[in-house]
């Protein structure tokens, strides 16, 4: 089975993050960058499917030169090779343009199964799996907490607030996963050393047949026009209960649109 895992490098969510003043994009240069957490679960699931059904696992990343660090870490977990879409024209790309680039790259890889995290911690839009499936004309099985592969048939348990739904499709398909699906392995020393020798192919937008005007700020369908830092935390509001505490509580909740 030919498996491709989408991996995104993002600023560490546990550290301070900021946007650049010049163009309102994430300041990745000053951030502590890591593999998007959900993508690690996708990598683990790909390796488990490979162990059970054979085939090859490829990491696919779109990002700046610094994303190569996350590619090598991903490879140290066990995948066979990687493809890095690297082009200065990509800076400022929106989700729609990103899906166009990734779909074009996937078209060169002909995967049976595309795995990705259900969301990225920097954007949290949860749309990439759907966009890619639409562009590629294949099924999207999203929000999986369990994946079962039986030949060319895929079945997932889609996690919901009420429990789960059982959804099935045939390969090729895109499957996005939550952190409830498995426990990612830690890279071993042997894996880290082996990752240094694994092939990483670099592609530009021109290699994918996409014009520079279709990506980046030039091709973006949405942009951040203004941003400000989160205000400092202030003290809470104290309500003196004089027999009408319940009423005041409901009024406060209503004013904050909780009820």
C-alpha positions as CSV (number, residue, x, y, z in Angstrom):
1,X,0.0,0.0,0.0
2,X,1.3,3.4,-1.0
3,X,0.8,5.7,2.0
4,X,1.4,9.4,2.2
5,X,1.4,11.4,5.5
6,X,0.9,15.1,5.5
7,X,3.2,16.8,8.0
8,X,3.1,20.5,8.9
9,X,5.7,22.3,10.9
10,X,4.1,24.7,13.4
11,X,5.1,27.0,16.3
12,X,5.1,25.1,19.6
13,X,1.7,25.8,21.1
14,X,3.2,25.7,24.6
15,X,5.6,28.6,23.8
16,X,5.0,32.3,23.0
17,X,3.7,32.8,19.5
18,X,3.4,36.0,17.5
19,X,2.6,37.4,14.0
20,X,5.0,39.4,12.0
21,X,4.3,43.1,11.9
22,X,5.0,43.5,8.2
23,X,2.5,41.0,6.7
24,X,0.5,39.6,9.7
25,X,1.8,36.0,9.1
26,X,3.2,33.7,11.8
27,X,6.7,34.6,12.8
28,X,8.2,31.2,12.4
29,X,11.8,32.5,12.4
30,X,11.6,33.5,16.1
31,X,9.4,30.6,17.2
32,X,10.2,27.2,18.6
33,X,8.9,25.0,15.7
34,X,7.8,21.4,16.0
35,X,5.8,18.8,14.0
36,X,2.1,19.5,14.4
37,X,1.0,17.3,17.2
38,X,-1.9,15.6,15.4
39,X,0.4,14.7,12.5
40,X,2.5,12.6,14.8
41,X,-0.5,10.4,15.3
42,X,-1.0,10.2,11.5
43,X,2.6,9.1,11.1
44,X,2.1,6.4,13.8
45,X,-1.0,5.1,12.1
46,X,0.7,5.0,8.7
47,X,3.5,2.9,10.2
48,X,1.0,0.5,11.7
49,X,-0.9,0.1,8.5
50,X,2.4,-0.5,6.7
51,X,3.4,-3.1,9.3
52,X,0.2,-5.0,8.7
53,X,-0.2,-4.6,4.9
54,X,3.2,-3.7,3.6
55,X,4.0,-0.9,1.2
56,X,5.8,2.4,1.6
57,X,5.3,5.5,3.7
58,X,6.1,8.9,2.4
59,X,6.1,12.2,4.3
60,X,4.8,15.2,2.4
61,X,5.5,18.7,3.7
62,X,4.9,22.2,2.3
63,X,6.9,24.8,4.1
64,X,10.1,27.0,4.3
65,X,13.6,25.6,4.5
66,X,13.4,25.3,8.3
67,X,10.6,22.6,7.9
68,X,13.4,20.2,6.9
69,X,14.0,19.7,10.6
70,X,10.5,18.4,11.1
71,X,10.9,16.2,8.0
72,X,13.9,14.5,9.5
73,X,12.2,14.0,12.8
74,X,9.2,12.5,11.0
75,X,11.6,10.2,9.1
76,X,13.3,9.1,12.3
77,X,10.0,7.6,13.4
78,X,10.1,5.1,10.5
79,X,8.7,6.4,7.2
80,X,10.7,5.6,4.1
81,X,11.1,8.9,2.3
82,X,9.9,12.5,2.1
83,X,8.8,15.2,-0.3
84,X,9.3,18.8,0.6
85,X,7.4,21.5,-1.4
86,X,9.7,24.4,-1.0
87,X,9.3,27.8,-2.8
88,X,9.5,31.4,-1.6
89,X,6.3,32.1,-3.6
90,X,4.3,30.0,-1.1
91,X,4.7,32.5,1.7
92,X,1.3,33.9,2.6
93,X,-0.7,31.0,1.1
94,X,-4.2,30.5,2.4
95,X,-5.8,27.1,3.0
96,X,-7.3,27.0,-0.5
97,X,-4.0,27.6,-2.2
98,X,-2.3,25.2,0.2
99,X,-4.7,22.5,-0.8
100,X,-4.0,23.2,-4.4
101,X,-0.3,22.7,-3.9
102,X,-0.6,19.6,-1.8
103,X,-3.1,18.0,-4.2
104,X,-0.7,18.6,-7.1
105,X,2.1,17.0,-5.1
106,X,-0.1,14.1,-4.1
107,X,-0.9,13.7,-7.8
108,X,2.7,12.9,-8.5
109,X,2.8,10.3,-5.7
110,X,-0.4,8.3,-6.5
111,X,-1.2,7.3,-2.9
112,X,-3.7,4.6,-1.9
113,X,-4.1,6.2,1.5
114,X,-3.4,9.8,2.6
115,X,-3.2,10.4,6.3
116,X,-3.1,13.7,8.2
117,X,-3.9,15.2,11.5
118,X,-7.5,16.4,12.0
119,X,-6.3,19.9,12.6
120,X,-3.1,22.0,12.8
121,X,-2.4,23.8,16.0
122,X,-1.6,27.1,14.3
123,X,-4.7,27.4,12.1
124,X,-7.2,24.9,13.6
125,X,-9.5,25.2,10.6
126,X,-10.0,21.4,10.1
127,X,-10.6,21.7,6.3
128,X,-7.5,20.3,4.6
129,X,-8.7,16.7,4.4
130,X,-12.0,17.8,2.8
131,X,-10.3,20.2,0.3
132,X,-7.8,17.6,-0.8
133,X,-10.4,14.9,-1.2
134,X,-12.5,17.3,-3.4
135,X,-9.5,18.3,-5.5
136,X,-8.4,14.7,-6.0
137,X,-11.9,13.3,-6.5
138,X,-11.6,10.7,-3.7
139,X,-13.3,10.0,-0.4
140,X,-12.6,11.9,2.8
141,X,-12.9,9.9,6.1
142,X,-12.4,12.6,8.8
143,X,-11.9,12.7,12.5
144,X,-10.9,9.1,12.9
145,X,-10.3,7.6,16.3
146,X,-9.9,4.1,14.8
147,X,-8.9,3.0,11.3
148,X,-9.4,-0.5,9.8
149,X,-7.9,-1.5,6.5
150,X,-9.2,-4.6,4.7
151,X,-7.7,-4.8,1.2
152,X,-9.0,-1.8,-0.7
153,X,-11.7,-1.1,1.9
154,X,-11.2,1.5,4.7
155,X,-13.5,1.8,7.8
156,X,-13.1,4.4,10.5
157,X,-14.8,5.3,13.7
158,X,-15.4,9.0,13.4
159,X,-15.1,10.7,16.8
160,X,-18.1,12.9,17.7
161,X,-19.2,14.7,20.9
162,X,-21.9,12.0,21.4
163,X,-19.7,9.0,20.7
164,X,-18.7,7.8,17.2
165,X,-19.9,7.1,13.7
166,X,-18.8,4.2,11.5
167,X,-17.8,5.4,8.0
168,X,-16.4,3.3,5.2
169,X,-14.9,4.0,1.7
170,X,-12.6,2.4,-0.8
171,X,-9.1,3.5,-1.5
172,X,-7.7,5.9,-2.6
173,X,-9.0,8.1,0.3
174,X,-7.9,10.8,2.7
175,X,-8.2,10.0,6.4
176,X,-7.7,12.6,9.1
177,X,-7.1,11.4,12.7
178,X,-7.5,12.6,16.3
179,X,-5.1,12.0,19.1
180,X,-7.3,9.2,20.4
181,X,-6.3,6.8,17.6
182,X,-3.0,5.6,19.0
183,X,0.2,6.5,20.9
184,X,3.0,7.8,18.7
185,X,6.4,6.1,19.1
186,X,9.5,7.9,20.1
187,X,12.3,8.0,17.6
188,X,15.1,5.5,18.5
189,X,18.8,6.4,18.1
190,X,18.9,3.9,15.2
191,X,15.9,5.7,13.6
192,X,17.5,9.1,14.1
193,X,20.7,8.0,12.4
194,X,18.8,6.2,9.6
195,X,16.7,9.3,8.9
196,X,19.8,11.2,7.9
197,X,20.2,8.9,4.9
198,X,16.6,8.7,3.8
199,X,15.8,10.5,0.5
200,X,14.0,13.9,0.6
201,X,12.8,15.2,-2.8
202,X,12.4,18.9,-3.1
203,X,9.7,20.3,-5.4
204,X,8.9,23.9,-6.4
205,X,5.5,25.2,-7.5
206,X,6.8,25.3,-11.1
207,X,7.6,21.6,-10.8
208,X,4.0,21.0,-9.9
209,X,2.7,23.0,-12.8
210,X,1.4,25.9,-10.6
211,X,2.0,29.5,-11.3
212,X,3.5,31.7,-8.6
213,X,0.5,34.0,-9.0
214,X,-1.8,31.2,-7.8
215,X,-0.2,30.9,-4.4
216,X,1.2,33.1,-1.6
217,X,-0.3,36.5,-1.1
218,X,-1.0,36.9,-4.8
219,X,-3.3,33.9,-4.8
220,X,-4.8,34.1,-1.3
221,X,-8.5,34.1,-0.9
222,X,-8.2,35.4,2.7
223,X,-5.6,37.4,4.5
224,X,-5.1,38.7,8.1
225,X,-5.5,42.5,7.9
226,X,-4.9,43.3,11.5
227,X,-3.8,41.7,14.8
228,X,-3.1,42.6,18.4
229,X,-1.6,40.8,21.4
230,X,-3.9,39.0,23.8
231,X,-4.8,41.5,26.6
232,X,-3.4,40.7,30.0
233,X,-5.6,38.6,32.3
234,X,-7.7,40.7,34.6
235,X,-9.3,39.9,37.9
236,X,-12.6,38.1,38.0
237,X,-15.9,39.7,38.8
238,X,-17.1,39.1,42.3
239,X,-20.9,39.0,42.9
240,X,-22.2,39.6,46.4
241,X,-25.1,37.3,47.1
242,X,-27.8,39.3,48.8
243,X,-30.6,36.8,48.0
244,X,-30.4,37.5,44.3
245,X,-27.1,35.7,43.5
246,X,-28.8,33.3,41.2
247,X,-30.4,36.0,39.2
248,X,-27.1,38.0,38.9
249,X,-25.3,34.8,37.8
250,X,-27.8,34.2,35.0
251,X,-27.7,37.8,33.9
252,X,-23.9,37.6,33.7
253,X,-24.0,34.4,31.7
254,X,-26.6,35.9,29.4
255,X,-24.4,39.1,28.9
256,X,-21.5,36.8,27.9
257,X,-23.8,34.8,25.6
258,X,-23.3,31.6,27.5
259,X,-27.1,31.2,27.9
